[in-house]
Amino acid sequence: MGLKEGFERIFVKKEGIGVEDDYWDLDIEAYEEELKEEAGVKMYIKTAELTGLYDIPDLKKEIYAGNILILDISLAKQDKVLVEKAIKDLKMAAFDVGGDIAGLSDDQVIVAPMGIKIERKKMSGK
């Protein structure tokens, strides 16, 4: 049974529903996947903060999922080794998927998935 049918069974009043039918365990992740497929969403732009090495696996997971990642490194900047290791790992992940990585400012890095190239020159306001 799909999630839509589950929602219909919850919110549409039917005659003779027993106590066992009143409770439904809904899988939110499955519902989000259905929404993503219906809306035609292929990627997300996600923001994250780098606070330690334990953040890197989750950040790499987002890159491999094909999402654009805007990373705030301001909290980790006092540890130069951490920032260098994180950027190196993210750069390798970006190149693995055919993506790109660039600094937006001193405190922000953007990682793009396959098919997106980051322009390094700033546009003129003219």
BAFI-3210 file (N, C-alpha, C; in Angstrom, 3 decimals, decimal comma, padded with zeros to 6 digits):
// residues 126
n [1|2|3|4|5|6|7|8|9|10|11|12|13|14|15|16|17|18|19|20|21|22|23|24|25|26|27|28|29|30|31|32|33|34|35|36|37|38|39|40|41|42|43|44|45|46|47|48|49|50|51|52|53|54|55|56|57|58|59|60|61|62|63|64|65|66|67|68|69|70|71|72|73|74|75|76|77|78|79|80|81|82|83|84|85|86|87|88|89|90|91|92|93|94|95|96|97|98|99|100|101|102|103|104|105|106|107|108|109|110|111|112|113|114|115|116|117|118|119|120|121|122|123|124|125|126]
n.u [000,853|000,573|001,749|-000,070|-002,515|-002,491|-002,691|-005,219|-006,759|-006,444|-007,486|-009,984|-013,209|-014,553|-017,073|-017,381|-014,708|-012,225|-010,442|-007,821|-007,348|-007,048|-004,488|-001,567|001,628|003,655|006,023|008,093|010,283|009,755|007,479|008,561|010,205|008,274|007,071|009,243|009,653|007,202|007,181|009,270|011,797|015,229|017,586|018,879|019,654|021,744|022,606|025,315|027,319|030,727|032,102|033,732|035,773|033,994|031,802|032,309|031,650|028,789|028,578|029,876|028,116|025,914|027,014|027,524|024,909|024,095|023,477|023,680|026,005|026,413|028,798|029,580|032,492|033,397|033,308|035,237|037,602|039,711|041,168|043,427|044,416|042,220|040,425|041,880|042,038|039,303|038,505|040,130|039,093|036,431|036,917|037,944|035,661|033,936|035,245|035,074|032,382|032,284|031,924|032,282|034,203|034,490|035,634|033,469|033,680|035,835|034,832|033,066|032,293|031,451|030,027|029,451|027,432|027,730|027,656|027,450|029,278|031,366|031,674|034,488|035,045|033,878|030,754|030,171|028,525|027,494]
n.v [-001,169|002,182|005,393|007,413|006,083|005,260|007,714|008,460|006,496|007,219|009,833|009,849|009,271|006,199|003,722|001,378|001,006|-000,529|-000,594|-001,438|-000,482|002,209|003,134|004,016|003,365|005,516|005,918|008,444|009,034|007,522|008,855|011,392|010,676|009,954|012,466|013,860|012,529|013,044|015,847|016,274|016,882|016,962|017,595|019,132|022,255|022,493|023,628|023,642|023,229|023,047|021,505|019,609|016,638|014,552|015,426|015,137|012,582|012,774|015,075|014,288|012,312|013,815|015,063|012,862|012,146|013,954|016,571|020,168|021,748|024,101|025,175|026,181|027,149|028,578|027,995|026,052|027,164|027,907|025,619|024,728|022,387|020,677|022,015|021,921|019,117|018,475|019,975|018,777|016,123|016,656|017,779|015,575|013,954|015,544|015,510|012,785|012,446|013,952|016,628|019,990|022,261|025,172|028,177|030,452|032,613|033,747|032,184|030,360|027,545|026,099|023,197|021,473|019,192|016,655|017,942|020,607|023,492|025,640|029,040|031,016|033,695|036,873|038,388|041,409|044,371|045,990]
n.w [000,000|-000,865|000,308|-000,125|-000,167|002,447|003,833|002,937|004,155|006,770|007,023|005,803|006,763|007,609|007,804|010,432|011,271|013,130|016,299|015,793|013,236|013,584|014,076|012,339|011,173|009,736|007,172|006,890|005,232|002,933|002,075|001,508|-000,624|-002,519|-002,900|-003,958|-006,381|-007,632|-007,880|-009,545|-008,660|-008,849|-007,608|-004,624|-003,030|-000,464|002,794|005,100|008,080|008,856|011,498|012,559|011,971|011,950|010,545|007,861|006,498|006,241|004,700|002,355|001,571|000,751|-001,479|-003,159|-003,554|-005,388|-004,800|-004,408|-002,384|000,092|002,132|005,367|006,791|008,914|011,682|011,955|011,226|012,967|013,314|011,261|010,068|010,148|008,404|005,986|005,597|005,401|003,132|001,215|001,219|000,406|-002,071|-003,442|-003,431|-004,966|-007,436|-007,934|-008,604|-010,831|-010,450|-009,148|-007,104|-005,112|-003,492|-001,929|-000,255|002,395|004,398|003,293|001,219|-001,878|-003,272|-006,170|-008,071|-010,698|-013,994|-013,425|-013,505|-011,709|-011,962|-011,666|-011,922|-010,939|-011,650|-013,389|-012,291|-014,212]
ca.u [000,000|001,351|001,523|-001,304|-003,632|-002,438|-003,257|-006,660|-007,378|-006,408|-008,266|-011,331|-013,978|-015,233|-017,926|-016,949|-013,271|-011,924|-009,348|-006,568|-007,177|-006,883|-003,072|-000,746|003,036|003,990|007,442|008,237|011,251|009,070|006,596|009,404|010,636|007,134|006,940|010,361|009,390|006,049|007,493|010,346|013,005|016,379|018,651|018,606|020,740|021,758|023,620|025,840|028,445|031,810|032,534|034,724|035,960|032,820|030,823|032,694|030,866|027,459|028,747|030,187|026,878|025,116|027,659|027,267|023,476|023,863|022,985|024,607|026,294|027,033|029,396|030,122|033,659|033,853|033,488|036,402|038,772|040,818|041,933|043,829|044,558|040,856|039,879|042,597|041,611|037,911|038,457|040,738|038,114|035,293|037,402|038,006|034,279|033,407|035,839|034,535|031,076|032,390|031,427|033,224|034,243|035,130|035,374|032,602|034,285|036,791|034,127|032,105|032,722|030,323|030,340|028,402|027,470|028,001|026,883|027,453|030,623|031,342|032,426|035,308|035,079|032,678|030,059|030,150|027,184|027,199]
ca.v [000,000|003,411|006,373|008,151|005,276|005,295|008,985|008,424|005,649|007,924|011,060|009,653|008,532|005,023|003,023|000,082|000,889|-001,013|000,049|-001,806|000,320|003,617|003,493|003,731|003,742|006,078|006,101|009,793|009,015|007,031|009,938|012,415|010,156|010,092|013,884|014,245|011,983|013,733|017,230|016,316|017,421|016,122|017,933|020,157|023,099|022,293|024,356|022,866|023,809|022,133|021,706|018,599|015,579|013,674|015,974|014,857|011,527|013,265|016,026|013,503|011,616|014,785|015,263|011,665|012,129|014,880|017,852|021,285|021,926|025,357|024,790|027,239|026,618|029,579|027,400|025,171|027,870|027,984|024,380|024,749|021,005|020,189|022,630|021,371|017,717|018,471|020,462|017,740|015,034|017,128|017,951|014,233|013,518|016,318|014,997|011,434|012,534|014,832|017,942|021,088|022,842|026,489|029,021|031,610|033,675|033,155|031,283|029,501|026,726|025,499|021,965|021,228|017,833|016,477|018,763|022,004|024,068|026,875|030,128|031,638|035,139|037,575|039,143|042,860|044,905|046,979]
ca.w [000,000|-000,934|001,356|-000,417|000,308|003,911|004,265|002,686|005,165|008,042|007,046|005,288|007,765|007,075|008,757|010,935|011,485|014,467|017,015|015,140|012,028|013,921|014,179|011,153|011,271|008,436|006,888|006,337|004,133|001,735|001,639|000,889|-001,918|-003,423|-003,228|-004,806|-007,703|-008,207|-008,187|-010,514|-008,036|-009,123|-006,671|-003,631|-002,573|000,981|003,545|006,224|008,794|009,181|012,885|012,897|010,977|011,950|009,604|006,478|005,834|005,869|003,601|001,152|001,193|-000,002|-002,781|-003,957|-003,870|-006,491|-004,304|-004,296|-000,969|000,502|003,398|006,215|007,481|009,890|013,007|011,946|010,691|013,908|013,137|009,856|009,606|009,924|007,196|004,834|005,421|004,951|001,753|000,382|001,094|-000,384|-003,443|-004,025|-003,659|-006,095|-008,667|-008,131|-009,262|-011,996|-010,053|-008,987|-005,769|-005,127|-002,340|-002,160|000,552|003,337|005,308|002,610|000,093|-002,583|-003,974|-007,157|-008,627|-012,119|-014,911|-013,003|-013,393|-010,931|-012,565|-010,643|-012,101|-010,481|-012,698|-013,228|-012,055|-015,270]
c.u [000,898|000,981|000,238|-002,525|-003,680|-003,028|-004,765|-007,365|-007,406|-007,433|-009,681|-012,077|-014,730|-016,033|-017,265|-015,449|-013,037|-010,759|-008,011|-006,296|-006,944|-005,421|-002,342|000,669|003,469|005,495|007,608|009,206|010,607|008,142|007,399|009,891|009,513|006,943|008,025|010,121|008,246|006,399|008,608|011,638|014,152|017,539|018,179|019,846|020,689|022,874|024,047|026,983|029,476|032,282|033,609|034,824|034,761|031,724|031,082|031,889|029,462|027,543|029,039|028,944|025,993|025,700|027,372|025,789|023,129|023,325|024,087|024,764|026,991|027,483|029,986|031,276|034,162|034,095|034,751|037,683|039,936|041,697|042,276|043,935|043,182|040,287|040,560|042,177|040,198|037,810|039,047|039,752|036,926|035,683|037,459|036,605|033,674|033,965|035,375|033,218|031,113|031,891|032,542|033,131|034,976|034,786|034,485|033,157|035,301|036,142|033,171|032,727|031,457|030,823|029,158|028,547|027,787|027,095|026,842|028,901|030,496|032,240|033,184|035,404|033,768|032,078|030,094|028,722|026,761|026,179]
c.v [001,229|004,371|007,158|007,390|005,268|006,571|009,014|007,598|006,339|009,045|010,926|008,760|007,397|004,368|001,717|-000,077|000,487|-000,261|-000,237|-000,941|001,796|004,054|003,073|004,209|004,201|006,280|007,432|009,807|008,524|008,108|011,037|011,964|010,265|011,532|014,325|013,762|012,720|015,143|017,354|016,894|016,448|016,399|019,026|021,026|023,038|023,114|023,503|023,638|022,719|022,457|020,714|017,553|014,643|014,180|015,516|013,727|011,985|014,249|015,299|012,761|012,546|015,038|014,078|011,539|013,115|016,230|018,907|021,583|023,264|025,151|025,997|026,635|027,551|028,986|026,552|025,888|027,965|026,736|024,222|023,339|020,404|020,734|022,064|019,935|017,657|018,908|019,426|016,586|015,443|017,324|016,599|013,707|014,245|015,803|013,578|011,460|013,430|016,228|018,956|021,616|024,173|027,224|030,184|032,837|032,997|032,092|030,320|028,804|026,180|024,270|021,660|019,821|017,832|017,379|020,233|022,446|025,398|027,896|030,853|033,158|035,754|038,360|040,617|043,328|045,897|046,472]
c.w [000,000|000,183|001,130|000,082|001,835|004,463|004,050|003,754|006,519|008,081|006,484|006,269|007,081|008,185|009,185|011,120|012,937|015,071|016,333|013,918|012,331|013,941|012,916|011,423|009,882|008,312|006,171|005,166|002,844|001,187|000,952|-000,474|-002,943|-003,838|-004,196|-006,232|-008,383|-008,658|-009,212|-009,957|-008,286|-008,174|-005,730|-003,465|-001,061|001,601|004,730|006,863|009,053|010,597|013,298|011,812|010,890|011,012|008,165|005,838|005,406|004,700|002,294|000,655|000,360|-001,392|-003,687|-004,330|-004,984|-006,059|-004,321|-002,813|-000,752|001,940|004,117|007,017|008,582|011,275|013,091|011,542|011,664|013,837|011,657|009,276|009,292|008,628|005,952|004,544|004,869|003,487|000,806|000,152|000,229|-001,838|-004,154|-004,327|-004,850|-007,417|-008,964|-008,895|-010,492|-011,711|-009,918|-007,557|-005,863|-003,839|-002,733|-001,448|001,464|004,215|004,623|001,405|-000,558|-003,333|-004,882|-007,729|-010,123|-012,964|-014,539|-012,809|-012,662|-011,615|-011,471|-010,782|-011,626|-011,649|-012,368|-013,056|-013,134|-016,219]
res [m|g|l|k|e|g|f|e|r|i|f|v|k|k|e|g|i|g|v|e|d|d|y|w|d|l|d|i|e|a|y|e|e|e|l|k|e|e|a|g|v|k|m|y|i|k|t|a|e|l|t|g|l|y|d|i|p|d|l|k|k|e|i|y|a|g|n|i|l|i|l|d|i|s|l|a|k|q|d|k|v|l|v|e|k|a|i|k|d|l|k|m|a|a|f|d|v|g|g|d|i|a|g|l|s|d|d|q|v|i|v|a|p|m|g|i|k|i|e|r|k|k|m|s|g|k]
***
